[in-house]
Amino acid sequence: VPVILFSAHGFFFEEPMNGWRRTAYVAAERMAARWSDAIIIASEIGRRGALHMGLCPSEKLVKIPYGLDEAERLRLFQSRDHSAPQPVLSGPPPGPLVGTVAGLYPAKGLDYLVTAMLEVRKMIPGARAIIVGDGPERRRLDALVRSHGLEEGVTLLGKVPDAWGVLSAVDVFVLPSVKEGL
C-alpha cells in the first residue's frame, strides 16, 4: 500500500481572496488531507493554520523546517565576492548592492522592494538592487521600474544558473514577501 505524503509550503487559502474562493480552497485542502497519510509543513505558523482551518488532526502534521547547516552558512558568508554580478551590472556598483531571489509572483512583494529603492537612492544615490528570478509578474515589475525611472537602480536578472553566486555579491539581502510558506 503506497504512503501518501503532502508537502505544504504554505496553503493557498492564506492568499488574499474573497470568502467563497477561500471556502472552496479550504474544502479542497481538507479533502486532500483525508487522502494523505501525513502533511509535511515547514513552520509552526503552518501547523497552527492547518489546525485552525480544521484540515486534519495534529498527529497528521509533520514539521520539517528549512535551513542550512552551520558549515554551509559559514561557507556562504566567507565566499562573498563582488565580482559575481559584474557582467550584468557592468562592473561593481558605486554603492551598496541590495538583492533577492524569488519567483516573480504577487505574494513575493517585489513591488515593495522596487518602490523602496526610490527612497534608498535618495539617501544613497549609488545603491542598486538586483532581483534574481522569473515568473508572471516580470512585465509588471519591469513597467514599475521604468515608471519610477529606476532603470539604473533596479535590475531584474531573470533566471540565473548560480543564484548563490550572485547573492554572494550583495551587501543586503531583502525578503519583501507578504506571505511565505516558512
N, C-alpha and C positions, 0 to 999 in steps of 0.2 A: 504494500500500500504506500503510495507516494506521500511524502510530507509536504504540505503547502505552507510556504513562508511568504509573508507580505512585508516588504520593506517600505516604511512610510517616512519620507523625507519632508515631513510637513503634510498636512491634509488640505485638499483643495477647498473644502468648505470654510477654511480660515481666511481665504481670499475675500476682498471686498466684493459683495454681490447682494442682490435683493433676497428677500425671505424665501420665496418659493424655490429659487435655484439652490439656496443653502440647504433647504429641507430635502430636495432631491439628492444632492451630493451626500448629505448625512445618511440618507436611506441607502444609497449605493455603497457607502463605506461600511455600514452595518451589515449589509448582505455579504460583501466581500469578507468581512471579519468572521462571519459564520462559517465560511468555507475554508478559512485559514486555520492552520494548527497553531501558528504564532505570528505576531506582528512585531517586527523589529522597528524600534524608534531610536532616535539619536539624542533625545534630551528629556529632561524631567517635564519641561513645558509640553512636549508632545504627548507624554504619558498622561499628564493631567487633562489635556484637551480631549484625548481619546476617551478617558473615563467620564469626563463632564458631558460629552455628547452621547454616552452610552453605547459606544461602538462594540465593546467586548468586556468580559471580566478582566480584572487586573492581572490574573495569572497568565493570560494570553500575551501580555506585553513584555517584550524583552528589550531592555535598553542597551544599545551598543554605541557608546559615544564616539564621535570623530576625534581625531587628534594625530599629532606627530609625536614619536618618542623623543626623549631628551637629545639623543645623539643626532637625529635628523634636524631638529630645531637649531642646534648648535652649528651644524654644517651649513644650513641656510643663512644664518646670520653672519658667519665668518666668510662666506663666499660673496658678500656684497661687491658688486662690480658695476661701476657707472658706464662701462663701455658697452654693455649689452644692448641698450636701445639706440645706439648711435646711428645705425643705418636708417632707422625710421625717423629719428629726430634730427638728423644731420648734425651730429655732434652732441656733446653733453649740454644739458640745459643750463642757461645762465643763472638759474635759481633752483630752489627745491623742486624735486620731482615727486609728484603725487601719483599713485597708481592703484588700480584694482583689476581683478579678474572676475568676470561674471558673464552669465548668459544675458543677452540683452532682452530682458523681459520686464514688464512694469514693476513686479514685486522687488526687483533689484534696486530700485530707487536711483538709477543712474542720472536721471534728470536733476536730482538734488545735487549730485556731485558737479555736473556741468554748471548749474546755476551758482553754486558756492564758489566756483572758480572765478566768477566775476568779482566777488568780494576779496578773495585771496589775492588776485592780481592787482587790485587797487592798493593793497598793503605791500605786496611783494611782486612787482611787475614781471620779474623773470620766472616766476613759478609756472610750471607746466603740469598737466595731468595726462596720464595715459590710461586708456581703458582697453583691456585685453578681453576679447570675446566677440561673439556674434549672436544674432537672433532677430526676432521680428521687430524689435524697437530700433534697429540700426538706422533706418531712414529718418525716423522721427528725431533721434538723438543727433544725427548729422545736421538736420534742419535747425535744431535748437542751438547747436554750436555756432552755425552760421548766423542765426538771428541775433545772437548775443555778441557777434564779432569776435568769437573765441578761437578762430582757426589757428592762431599761434599759441593758444593756451591749453587746448584740449585736443588730443589725438586719439581717435578710435582705431586701434590697431587691427581689429578683426581677430580671427583665429591665429594663434601663434603656436608653432610646434613645441617650444620650450617656454611656457609661461613663467615657470620658476626662474628661468634665466633672465627674463625681462624684469620680473619683480625684484630680483636681487639688486637692481639698479635704483629702485625707488627710495626716497627718503621717508615718505609717509604712505602707509597702506590705508586705504579708506574702504569701509564696507557700508555703503549707504542704504542697504536693503531695508525695505519696510516690512519684510517677512522673510524668515529663514527657517529651514527645517530643524536647524540646531537651536 
